[in-house]
Amino acid sequence: MEIRVLKILMLFLFPGLVAVAPAVHIINRYSPPQTDPLLIKKLEVPASAGWVDTGIAVKEGETYEFKASGTISCQKGNPAANCGPDGLDLQTVQQPLTDHNLGAVVGKVVKVIGVRKDEETGEEIKDEVEKVFYIGGQAVVEMPMEGQLYLGVNDNVYADNDGQFLVSIFKKEGSK
């Protein structure tokens, strides 16, 4: 009698287990893995420093996320010239990206294509190609080419700047 009861229970229980297992599998198969970007560097970007070398060599197609905070002044002593990472609502010809806000956080990739010596001075001259891109307060950027990554503010006149931004750089998983 006990064996018969067990067989009946197995018939009722077993189809239920088979029906549940594929449902669990389907749920797992369609749930994308949640991976956070990898923090690779945090650095200060002083507004008066010009371009800051991040120490990061990038490859074309790699994807990086940037998050910036802080306050700078694009004209020391002038409260109207203070701004955050998105910059001032002002465009001038004296900035790397003339179609973006003055003082905003920007990046560039620099690739050395040749090195030569000046015949008169003996000084080493690097021939470089660069591509500048907008970051602001936060951006995800696919690297436009291979080279060295630099950060700065969208301003070509640094001497009168003050303050600094703190920028966190993350490498997105699965990027080239």
N, C-alpha and C positions, 0 to 999 in steps of 0.2 A: 504494500500500500504506500509506503514512504517513497519508494522509487517512482511509482506512478505520479504522485504529487510533485516530486522533483521534476519529472519530465514535463508535466503540465506547466509548472512554474517557469521552466527553462524556455518553453515555447513562447510564453507570454513575455518573459523578460528579455530573451535574446533579440527578438525583432526590435524591441525598444532601444537596446544598446546599439544595434547596427544603425538605426535611424538617427541616434544622437551623435555618433562618431563622425559621420560625414558633415553634419551641421557645424560641429566644432572645427573641423578641418577647413571648411569653407570660410568661416569667420576669420581664422588665422591667415588663410591665404590672401584674403582681400584687405587685411589690416597692414598698411605700409609701416615699415619700421620707423620709429621716431628717433632720429639721430640729431643731436645738436651740433652746430659747427664747432670746430676745435679752436679754442683760443690759443693763438701762437705768439702774440706779443701785445703789450700795453706800453705806449710811450707818450711822452710829453712832446708837443709841437709848439715851441715858442713862436709867437707872432713876429718877433724881430729876427728870427734865425734864418729866414729863407727856406730852402728845401732841406728837410731832415731825412737822412738815410735811415731806413728802417732795418737794414741788415738782412732783408728778405729778397732772395732771388726768385723771381716768378717765371712761370712759363705761360705762353699764349694759351688761352682757353681755361686756365685755372680760375676758379671762382672764390672771391674773398668777400667777407662781410666786414664793414667798418661801422663802429659806433663811437661817436665823439661827444664830449661834454666840455664845459668850461666857458669862459668869457674872455674876449680880447678887446683891445681898442685899436682901431686902424689909424688913430691920431691921438697919441698920448696927451692927456689933459683935457680932451674934448669929450664930455659925456655922451654927446650925440653920435659919437663914432664907436661906441661900445656895441658888441654883438656876440651872439652865440655861434655855434658851429654852422648854422645856415647863412650867416653873414648879414650884411646890411642890404636893404632894398635899394641898391645903387650899383650901376655898372659903369666902368671907366675903361679907357684904353690902357691904363697902367695896371693890368692884371692878366694872369695867364689865360683865364677863360673869360673873355669879354662879354659873353652872353649869360653869365651867372653872377650872383651877388658878390660884391666886394667883401673880402674877409672870410668867406666861407672856407671850410676845410676842403682841400683838393689833394689829389694824388697824381703821381706821374710814374711811368715806367721808362727807364733810360737804358738804351742798349749801345754799347761801344762797338763801332763798326771799323775803327782803325785808330792806330796810334802813330804819330810822327813827331819828329824833332824840328823845332824852329831853327833854321840855319844860323841866324844871327845870335840868338840867346842860348841855344842848346836846350831850351825848355821843351818838355814833353807836351804835346798837344793831342787831346783825344777828340776824335771825330765821333759824334754821338747822334743818335736818333731818339726822340722822346715823344711820348703821347701822354697828354694831360687829361684827367677826368675829374668830374665833380663827385664829392662825397657828402658834404653838408653834415647834418646831425647823424644820419644813418643811411647806408647804401650797400647794395649787393652789386659787385662789379666783376665782370668777366675780364680777365687781363687781356689787353689788346695785342700784346706781343711779349716776347721773352726779354727779360732784363732785370735791372735793379729797381726796387720799389722805394719811392720817396713820398713824403707827405709835407704839406705846407698850407699856407693860407692864400686865398685868391687875391694877391696883392703883389705888385712888383717893387713897391717902395716900402722897405722893411724898417728903416732907421727910426721912423716915428711911431712904430707899433709897440704895443705893450700887452702883457698877459700871455696865456697859453691855453691850448686845448689838450685834453687827455683823450687819446684815441686807442681803442681796443680793436685788434685785427684778428679776425677769425677765418680759418680756411674751411670752406664748405666741403663736406664729405662727398666723395664721388666725383669731384672735379678732376680734370685731367692731371 
